[in-house]
Amino acid sequence: MTNRLQDTNTTTTTDTTTTTDTTVNTTTDTNTTTTTDTTTITMTLATQTGMSYDSSLSENASRTYDNDGVAEYGEPFYYETTVTLDDIPVTVEVDVPVTVETDVEVEAEIEVAIQETVEETVEIETQVEVDITETVTTTATAPAPSGS
């Protein structure tokens, strides 16, 4: 006779530890350690008389057969299997909002045409030499003719 699978309950517990180091808002190193323990409770039938089982399991404690830890041929009982899933590569993508602030030096050449009229009064002392040529005309009264 072969074992028949009649009922299966699975409980999974996951513990995750994450360490994040951030430098200059550009490089992020994250180390994540995840330990997953999966416990499966499965019901089966004894293929021979005298098969031992764990009588402390709540599934075995609530059954209608004697819960003495020893199964008779064909008697159903539950057994527990625990699997620890280590060394299974896991890739996780996480979107992390990052604000980057930077100082930027800007150099620019700007051409500007400026027109402004400024009125100023400046006193300047000057000496001017001028050559003057004058024609002097004189008029003289002539003596009156005699005989008159």
C-alpha positions in Angstrom: 0.0 0.0 0.0 1.2 3.5 -0.7 0.9 6.7 1.3 -2.0 8.9 0.3 -1.8 12.7 0.7 -5.1 13.8 2.1 -4.6 17.2 3.9 -1.7 19.7 3.9 -1.3 22.9 6.0 1.7 25.2 5.3 3.0 28.0 7.6 5.8 30.3 6.4 7.7 32.7 8.7 10.1 35.2 7.1 12.5 37.4 9.1 14.3 40.2 7.1 17.1 42.4 8.2 18.1 45.3 5.9 21.2 47.5 6.3 21.6 50.5 4.0 24.7 52.7 3.6 24.3 55.9 1.5 27.2 58.1 0.4 26.9 61.4 -1.4 23.3 60.7 -2.5 24.7 58.8 -5.5 25.8 55.3 -4.2 23.7 53.1 -2.1 24.9 49.7 -0.8 22.2 47.5 0.7 22.8 44.2 2.4 19.7 42.2 3.1 19.6 39.0 5.0 16.4 37.0 4.7 15.7 33.8 6.6 12.6 31.9 5.6 11.4 28.9 7.5 8.5 26.9 6.0 6.7 24.5 8.1 4.4 22.0 6.4 1.9 19.8 8.2 0.8 16.8 6.1 -1.6 14.1 6.8 -0.7 10.6 5.6 -1.7 7.0 6.3 0.5 4.5 8.1 1.8 1.8 5.6 2.6 -0.5 8.5 1.8 -1.0 12.1 4.1 0.7 14.6 4.9 3.9 12.7 5.8 6.6 15.2 4.4 10.2 14.9 4.6 13.4 16.9 1.6 13.3 19.3 2.2 16.9 20.4 1.0 18.4 17.1 -2.3 20.1 17.5 -3.6 18.3 14.4 -2.8 14.9 16.0 -4.2 15.9 19.4 -7.6 16.7 17.9 -8.0 13.4 15.9 -10.5 10.7 16.8 -7.9 7.9 17.0 -5.8 7.3 20.0 -3.0 9.9 20.1 -0.3 7.6 21.5 2.4 8.5 19.0 2.3 5.0 17.3 0.1 4.5 14.2 -1.5 1.2 13.2 -1.7 0.0 9.6 -4.0 2.4 7.6 -4.4 4.8 10.5 -4.1 8.5 9.5 -1.7 10.8 11.3 0.0 14.2 10.7 3.7 14.9 10.4 5.6 18.1 10.3 8.3 19.1 7.8 10.4 22.2 8.3 12.4 23.6 5.4 14.9 26.4 5.9 15.4 28.2 2.6 19.0 29.6 2.8 21.3 30.2 -0.1 18.5 30.9 -2.6 19.4 34.0 -4.6 16.8 36.7 -4.4 16.7 39.9 -6.5 14.7 42.8 -5.2 14.2 46.1 -6.9 13.3 49.1 -4.7 12.6 52.6 -5.9 14.3 55.1 -3.6 13.5 58.8 -4.0 16.7 60.8 -4.0 17.1 64.6 -3.8 20.4 65.8 -5.3 21.6 69.3 -4.5 24.6 70.7 -6.3 26.4 74.0 -6.6 27.0 75.2 -10.2 29.3 78.0 -11.2 28.0 79.9 -14.2 30.1 82.3 -16.2 28.5 84.3 -19.0 29.5 87.2 -21.3 26.7 89.7 -21.8 26.8 92.6 -24.3 24.8 95.7 -23.2 24.5 99.0 -25.1 24.1 101.9 -22.6 23.5 105.5 -23.8 23.3 108.3 -21.3 23.7 112.1 -21.6 25.4 113.9 -18.8 25.6 117.7 -18.7 28.6 119.2 -17.0 29.9 122.7 -16.7 33.7 123.0 -16.5 35.6 126.3 -16.1 38.7 126.3 -18.2 41.2 129.1 -18.0 42.8 129.9 -21.3 45.0 132.5 -22.8 44.5 133.5 -26.3 47.0 135.5 -28.3 45.5 137.1 -31.4 47.5 139.2 -33.9 45.4 142.1 -34.9 46.1 144.3 -37.9 44.2 147.5 -38.1 44.0 150.1 -40.8 43.7 153.5 -39.3 42.3 156.1 -41.5 42.4 159.6 -40.2 40.7 162.6 -41.7 42.2 166.0 -41.4 40.5 169.2 -42.1 42.2 171.1 -44.9 42.8 174.8 -44.5 40.2 176.9 -46.3 41.3 178.4 -49.6 42.2 181.8 -49.3 40.3 184.4 -51.1 37.2 183.7 -50.0 
